[in-house]
């Protein structure tokens, strides 16, 4: 037994050069970066900018592979079951993790995907805020006014989101629980359907949307909607006048769309680190930074350990919301 214990460090040392060699040799062929959305849109654009910058750093082409469907779970399942060699990756979002949690609850079955165990967390890429948009007739114009108005009229207001179980929906539920507010959810199938009703003010007076979509409409449609404030996270550099509900709620930071790179589980740690280094270098690319800014996305880097911890906290917190919210609307 003693002899075995004494030889263990030598075995570990013998394994280290092989692991290092694997990282040095990576990548050996083009890398696929899966995206759970159709071409076009913020996440697809982010993936293409990231792929271009990573290609230069890795010395191999990084190719975006769009796999839309099932709330990004088709792409998630593909990367979870790919060979763990780092040549198949995915640009996932927090909506992907939520979709797994929601699917488990609504199906009543464990499912094949686990929001944490099915992936090796590699590196975060960016975060894009959601905002609360309103019809001009809504009495409040900022965060404090919104809280006061909704608190004074519990149950009066209806708010629209892009769907039941979406991060917009669950984020507002989390916001209301933190502030003691009560409103009624009205699910739509996307911002394209929400906007006509919001601008008319007939059906709804409030909606949760991406910040860039809401601000673009507010600016181009002559004040037919207004932006109340950022749901969570820091203020947007392009619109610093918009307050954030995070300024009123301690530790309310995760009601934003995080994008991050994941690899198949069991991908060797040195390969994961090499990919993470490439992501970090890509986030300094001037073209990427400029494009991110135009869509209100902020480059946001976390390495493998930090991302694993952050997403673990996200799954625990949002899992509690999923367990208690009505998902059968």
Helices and strands as residue ranges (DSSP letters): H 2-25, E 31-35, H 42-58, E 62-66, G 70-72, H 73-80, E 88-93, H 94-107, E 119-135, H 143-152, E 158-161, H 167-179, E 184-187, H 191-200, E 206-210, H 211-220, E 225-230, G 245-247, E 256-264, H 269-282, H 286-294, E 297-299, H 304-324
